[in-house]
Amino acid sequence: MINKLKKYHFSLQEIKDILNNYNSEQLIKLLDQKIKEISKQIYENQVLIAQLTEEIDKLKNGGDMMMPKRDFEVNISEQKLIHVVSLRKTINMDDIGTVVDKVFEIIHTNGLEATGEIMTRYFDKDFDHDNADIEVCVPVNTSLEKVTKKFGAFTCAHTTFTVTYSELGEAYAYLMDWIKEKGYEIIEAPFEKYIKGPESSASPKEYITEVYFPIKK
């Protein structure tokens, strides 16, 4: 069993906890969560493959690689106050999976349960893929001193994008222009919610990511 858990990328501490408190129902939850963690790690590669395939098809049909600017639907919503386990790091974005793993390790070690989508906050004014100041946040079922923190209680402008991850920069630029045009002020770091990804049965072209900017008038 230990070798299997290692193969499934459980940490030594997680394996120890599982062996000391073996419960099949809890193990099912942990295995299901591990599927989500691993799926998040390969998210970028899967959508890049879809993007490359799309570009090849476009070129074969006489098109080019310049994507036409598109409109995004922008909505205003309230982000309710929730408790999250989070970890802030400055990393190469190719390594974000290790940060996600650490967050879920903290959740499991402290007997908490994830209750919502993985979120990533971005703190850099000018995004640098190789040196990004990010914070991975995962909503959990309760608060725990020195482990969780509060997140939310603000108004957001947000949009949704699908198809390929190449639209991300375009979605951010559109949102920022919309916020300025409507007379709002950005008050906190923007963040993403991953609504549908590799853990679902959808193809990469059907993945859904939501981009949020906390705002005020």
C-alpha positions as CSV (number, residue, x, y, z in Angstrom):
1,M,0.0,0.0,0.0
2,I,2.9,2.4,0.8
3,N,4.4,2.0,-2.6
4,K,1.0,2.6,-4.3
5,L,0.5,5.8,-2.3
6,K,4.0,7.0,-3.2
7,K,3.2,6.2,-6.9
8,Y,0.1,8.4,-6.5
9,H,2.3,11.3,-5.3
10,F,1.2,11.3,-1.7
11,S,3.7,12.9,0.6
12,L,5.4,10.9,3.4
13,Q,3.4,12.8,6.0
14,E,0.1,12.1,4.1
15,I,1.0,8.4,3.9
16,K,1.8,8.3,7.7
17,D,-1.6,9.9,8.4
18,I,-3.4,7.5,6.2
19,L,-1.7,4.4,7.8
20,N,-2.3,5.7,11.3
21,N,-5.9,6.5,10.8
22,Y,-7.0,4.1,8.1
23,N,-10.6,4.6,7.0
24,S,-11.8,3.5,3.5
25,E,-14.3,6.4,3.3
26,Q,-11.7,9.0,4.1
27,L,-9.2,7.3,1.7
28,I,-11.7,7.5,-1.1
29,K,-11.9,11.3,-0.5
30,L,-8.1,11.6,-0.5
31,L,-7.8,9.7,-3.7
32,D,-10.5,11.7,-5.3
33,Q,-8.7,14.9,-4.2
34,K,-5.4,13.6,-5.5
35,I,-7.0,13.2,-9.0
36,K,-7.9,16.9,-8.9
37,E,-4.4,17.9,-7.8
38,I,-2.7,15.9,-10.5
39,S,-5.2,17.2,-13.1
40,K,-4.4,20.8,-12.1
41,Q,-0.7,20.1,-12.7
42,I,-1.2,19.0,-16.3
43,Y,-3.8,21.7,-17.1
44,E,-1.5,24.1,-18.9
45,N,0.1,21.3,-21.0
46,Q,-3.3,20.0,-22.1
47,V,-4.6,23.4,-23.1
48,L,-1.3,24.1,-24.9
49,I,-1.8,21.0,-27.0
50,A,-5.3,22.0,-27.9
51,Q,-4.0,25.5,-28.8
52,L,-1.3,24.1,-31.0
53,T,-3.7,21.8,-32.7
54,E,-6.1,24.7,-33.3
55,E,-3.2,26.8,-34.8
56,I,-2.2,23.9,-37.1
57,D,-5.8,23.5,-38.4
58,K,-6.0,27.3,-38.9
59,L,-2.8,27.4,-40.9
60,K,-3.9,24.4,-43.0
61,N,-7.1,26.3,-43.9
62,G,-5.1,29.3,-45.1
63,G,-5.4,31.4,-41.9
64,D,-2.7,32.9,-39.7
65,M,-1.8,32.9,-36.1
66,M,-3.1,36.4,-35.3
67,M,-6.2,36.0,-33.2
68,P,-8.9,38.5,-33.8
69,K,-9.8,40.6,-30.8
70,R,-13.1,39.3,-29.2
71,D,-15.5,40.7,-26.7
72,F,-16.0,39.1,-23.3
73,E,-19.1,39.3,-21.2
74,V,-18.4,41.1,-17.9
75,N,-20.5,40.6,-14.8
76,I,-20.6,42.1,-11.4
77,S,-20.9,39.8,-8.4
78,E,-20.2,39.6,-4.7
79,Q,-17.5,37.3,-3.4
80,K,-18.8,36.1,-0.1
81,L,-16.5,35.8,2.9
82,I,-15.0,32.3,3.1
83,H,-12.1,30.5,4.8
84,V,-9.2,29.3,2.7
85,V,-5.9,27.6,3.1
86,S,-3.4,29.5,1.0
87,L,0.3,29.6,0.1
88,R,2.0,32.6,-1.5
89,K,5.2,32.0,-3.5
90,T,7.3,33.6,-6.2
91,I,7.7,30.9,-8.8
92,N,8.1,29.8,-12.4
93,M,4.5,29.1,-13.4
94,D,5.5,25.7,-14.7
95,D,6.0,24.8,-11.1
96,I,2.6,25.9,-9.8
97,G,1.6,22.2,-9.3
98,T,4.1,22.0,-6.4
99,V,2.4,24.9,-4.7
100,V,-1.1,23.3,-5.2
101,D,0.3,20.0,-3.7
102,K,1.6,21.8,-0.6
103,V,-1.7,23.6,0.0
104,F,-3.6,20.3,-0.2
105,E,-1.0,18.7,2.1
106,I,-1.7,21.4,4.7
107,I,-5.5,20.8,4.3
108,H,-5.1,17.0,4.8
109,T,-2.6,17.3,7.6
110,N,-5.0,19.5,9.6
111,G,-8.1,17.4,9.0
112,L,-9.8,20.0,6.8
113,E,-11.9,19.5,3.7
114,A,-11.7,21.4,0.4
115,T,-15.1,22.9,-0.4
116,G,-14.6,24.8,-3.6
117,E,-12.5,25.5,-6.7
118,I,-8.8,26.1,-6.6
119,M,-8.0,29.8,-7.0
120,T,-4.8,31.6,-7.9
121,R,-4.2,35.2,-7.1
122,Y,-1.7,37.3,-9.0
123,F,0.2,40.1,-7.3
124,D,2.6,41.4,-10.0
125,K,1.8,44.6,-11.9
126,D,3.5,43.1,-14.9
127,F,3.1,39.4,-15.1
128,D,6.3,37.4,-15.5
129,H,5.8,33.7,-16.3
130,D,9.3,32.8,-15.0
131,N,9.1,34.8,-11.8
132,A,5.5,35.2,-10.8
133,D,4.3,36.4,-7.4
134,I,1.2,34.2,-6.9
135,E,-1.0,32.8,-4.1
136,V,-2.8,29.5,-4.4
137,C,-6.0,29.4,-2.3
138,V,-8.4,26.6,-1.6
139,P,-11.7,27.1,0.2
140,V,-12.2,24.8,3.2
141,N,-15.0,23.7,5.5
142,T,-14.0,25.6,8.6
143,S,-11.5,28.0,10.2
144,L,-8.4,26.9,12.0
145,E,-6.1,29.3,13.8
146,K,-2.7,29.9,12.1
147,V,-3.8,27.6,9.2
148,T,-6.7,29.3,7.4
149,K,-7.4,32.9,6.6
150,K,-10.5,34.8,5.5
151,F,-11.0,35.6,1.8
152,G,-13.7,37.7,0.1
153,A,-16.3,40.1,1.3
154,F,-15.8,42.3,-1.8
155,T,-17.4,43.1,-5.1
156,C,-15.9,41.7,-8.3
157,A,-15.9,42.3,-12.0
158,H,-15.4,39.0,-13.7
159,T,-15.5,37.2,-17.0
160,T,-15.3,33.6,-18.2
161,F,-13.2,32.2,-21.0
162,T,-13.2,28.8,-22.7
163,V,-11.5,27.2,-25.6
164,T,-7.7,27.6,-25.0
165,Y,-5.5,29.1,-22.3
166,S,-4.2,31.6,-24.9
167,E,-7.2,33.8,-24.3
168,L,-6.1,34.5,-20.7
169,G,-4.1,37.7,-21.4
170,E,-6.9,38.9,-23.7
171,A,-9.5,38.3,-21.0
172,Y,-7.4,40.3,-18.4
173,A,-6.8,43.2,-20.8
174,Y,-10.5,43.4,-21.7
175,L,-11.5,43.3,-18.0
176,M,-9.1,46.1,-17.0
177,D,-10.3,48.3,-19.9
178,W,-13.9,47.6,-18.9
179,I,-13.3,48.5,-15.2
180,K,-11.6,51.8,-16.2
181,E,-14.3,52.7,-18.6
182,K,-17.1,52.1,-16.1
183,G,-15.4,54.2,-13.4
184,Y,-14.4,51.4,-11.0
185,E,-11.2,51.1,-9.0
186,I,-9.3,47.8,-8.6
187,I,-8.8,47.3,-4.8
188,E,-7.1,43.9,-4.5
189,A,-5.1,41.4,-6.5
190,P,-7.0,39.7,-9.4
191,F,-7.6,35.9,-9.2
192,E,-8.7,33.0,-11.2
193,K,-11.2,30.2,-10.5
194,Y,-10.8,26.9,-12.4
195,I,-14.4,25.8,-13.0
196,K,-13.9,22.9,-15.5
197,G,-10.5,21.4,-16.2
198,P,-8.7,18.1,-16.8
199,E,-10.5,16.4,-13.9
200,S,-13.8,16.6,-15.8
201,S,-14.7,14.6,-18.9
202,A,-14.5,17.7,-21.1
203,S,-12.0,18.2,-23.8
204,P,-9.4,21.0,-23.5
205,K,-11.5,23.1,-25.8
206,E,-14.3,23.0,-23.2
207,Y,-12.3,24.0,-20.2
208,I,-13.7,26.9,-18.2
209,T,-11.7,29.5,-16.2
210,E,-13.2,32.6,-14.5
211,V,-11.1,35.8,-14.1
212,Y,-12.0,38.1,-11.2
213,F,-11.0,41.7,-10.3
214,P,-12.0,43.0,-6.8
215,I,-13.4,46.5,-7.4
216,K,-15.1,49.5,-5.9
217,K,-16.6,52.8,-7.2
